[in-house]
Amino acid sequence: MIAFLQGKLAEATPTRVVIDCHGVGYQVFIPVSSYDKLPSVGGDVKLLTYHHVSAQDGTQQLFGFATANEREMFLLLISINGIGPKLGCNILSNASVTSLRNAIASGDTKTLSLLRGIGKKTAERLIVELKDKVGAELPRGPKPSADPKLADAVMALVSLGYKQADAEQAVMAATQKLGAAGSVEELVRASLCNT
């Protein structure tokens, strides 16, 4: 599995890039939200990736994301029956991770069904299957994903079985208690003690 690609940006369009990794050009499909975060052609770039192999014909495709939140939402989307990687990437091109989380958490089928490729039944399935896995974005305080240390602490809690939203809330509470000087281990320990 290819977890990320790092190299020079050789080509870029809103839905596809080519990354030169030591003389090998990797074609990567991206959502428009990631395109907005790319450097100019020739610049250094790092994309988190999802390596998809089609079960039908064995073709392989790489999908890339500028942030961990985008890749996480993409993985949640493609876990739903009927949503493949191309549709998942298209959904992220037409809606931000925050708006998707909020629509799913609040059960807003109308907003979800307005997305290209998503009908009412698929929107309802998204809500039923993902409502417990995503939480509405909390407007207050710094986002855990903005700080690598906080993101690592959230990831540690998620790997222990916490839901993403619960992990983020626990880490933010621990951060307020410990302050900015707390290590990842201290944040995780404090989060576990508070829940």
ZAMARGU-4260 file (C-alpha; in steps of 0.2 Angstrom, whole numbers, plus 5000, padded with zeros to 4 digits):
<rodrens>
0) 5000/5000/5000 | 5006/5017/4996 | 5003/5029/5011 | 5009/5045/5003 | 5019/5052/4989
5) 5032/5066/4991 | 5042/5074/4977 | 5041/5087/4963 | 5024/5093/4956 | 5026/5089/4937
10) 5008/5092/4931 | 4993/5099/4940 | 4974/5100/4935 | 4960/5102/4947 | 4956/5083/4947
15) 4973/5075/4943 | 4992/5078/4947 | 5008/5070/4942 | 5021/5069/4955 | 5039/5066/4951
20) 5047/5054/4964 | 5065/5052/4960 | 5062/5051/4941 | 5045/5041/4942 | 5029/5050/4938
25) 5014/5045/4948 | 4997/5050/4942 | 4986/5054/4956 | 4967/5059/4956 | 4963/5073/4968
30) 4948/5082/4974 | 4947/5101/4970 | 4949/5105/4988 | 4967/5097/4988 | 4971/5106/4971
35) 4968/5123/4980 | 4982/5118/4992 | 4995/5113/4979 | 5011/5122/4976 | 5015/5129/4959
40) 5022/5116/4946 | 5040/5111/4950 | 5037/5114/4969 | 5039/5101/4982 | 5023/5092/4986
45) 5017/5078/4998 | 5000/5070/4996 | 4992/5057/5007 | 4986/5043/4996 | 4974/5029/4994
50) 4979/5015/4982 | 4964/5007/4974 | 4964/4991/4964 | 4948/4987/4955 | 4942/4969/4959
55) 4934/4968/4942 | 4949/4971/4930 | 4964/4973/4942 | 4967/4991/4936 | 4976/5002/4949
60) 4973/5020/4953 | 4980/5032/4966 | 4969/5045/4975 | 4978/5059/4984 | 4973/5071/4998
65) 4982/5087/5005 | 4976/5084/5022 | 4972/5069/5034 | 4954/5075/5036 | 4951/5074/5018
70) 4958/5056/5016 | 4949/5051/5032 | 4932/5057/5025 | 4936/5049/5008 | 4939/5032/5017
75) 4922/5034/5026 | 4913/5038/5010 | 4920/5024/5000 | 4915/5012/5015 | 4897/5015/5010
80) 4890/5002/4997 | 4888/5011/4980 | 4901/5024/4983 | 4917/5020/4974 | 4933/5030/4974
85) 4929/5041/4959 | 4912/5046/4967 | 4920/5049/4984 | 4933/5061/4976 | 4919/5070/4967
90) 4909/5072/4983 | 4925/5080/4991 | 4927/5091/4976 | 4909/5098/4979 | 4908/5099/4998
95) 4921/5103/5012 | 4924/5090/5025 | 4916/5101/5038 | 4900/5103/5028 | 4899/5084/5025
100) 4902/5080/5043 | 4889/5093/5048 | 4876/5087/5036 | 4879/5068/5041 | 4879/5072/5059
105) 4863/5082/5058 | 4854/5070/5046 | 4852/5083/5033 | 4847/5072/5018 | 4842/5087/5007
110) 4860/5095/5007 | 4868/5078/5004 | 4856/5073/4990 | 4861/5090/4981 | 4879/5083/4978
115) 4881/5076/4961 | 4880/5057/4961 | 4871/5056/4977 | 4852/5053/4977 | 4840/5053/4992
120) 4843/5034/4996 | 4862/5036/4995 | 4861/5051/5006 | 4850/5042/5019 | 4862/5027/5019
125) 4877/5039/5022 | 4868/5046/5037 | 4863/5029/5044 | 4880/5021/5042 | 4891/5036/5046
130) 4882/5047/5059 | 4891/5038/5073 | 4908/5039/5065 | 4908/5058/5061 | 4903/5072/5072
135) 4899/5090/5068 | 4914/5102/5068 | 4916/5111/5084 | 4917/5129/5081 | 4927/5134/5096
140) 4945/5131/5100 | 4960/5126/5088 | 4957/5111/5077 | 4967/5095/5082 | 4971/5092/5064
145) 4980/5109/5063 | 4993/5104/5076 | 5003/5088/5072 | 5005/5084/5091 | 4986/5085/5093
150) 4982/5075/5077 | 4994/5061/5083 | 4985/5061/5100 | 4968/5060/5091 | 4974/5046/5080
155) 4980/5036/5095 | 4963/5037/5103 | 4954/5032/5087 | 4966/5017/5086 | 4960/5013/5103
160) 4942/5012/5097 | 4936/5030/5100 | 4925/5039/5087 | 4934/5053/5078 | 4923/5066/5086
165) 4924/5059/5104 | 4943/5058/5102 | 4944/5076/5096 | 4934/5082/5110 | 4944/5072/5123
170) 4961/5079/5116 | 4954/5097/5116 | 4949/5095/5134 | 4966/5088/5139 | 4975/5102/5129
175) 4965/5115/5140 | 4970/5106/5155 | 4989/5103/5151 | 4992/5118/5140 | 5003/5118/5125
180) 5018/5110/5133 | 5010/5093/5135 | 5017/5078/5125 | 5007/5066/5114 | 5008/5053/5128
185) 5003/5065/5141 | 4988/5071/5130 | 4982/5053/5127 | 4984/5049/5145 | 4974/5064/5151
190) 4961/5061/5138 | 4959/5043/5144 | 4957/5049/5162 | 4944/5061/5157 | 4933/5049/5148
</rodrens>
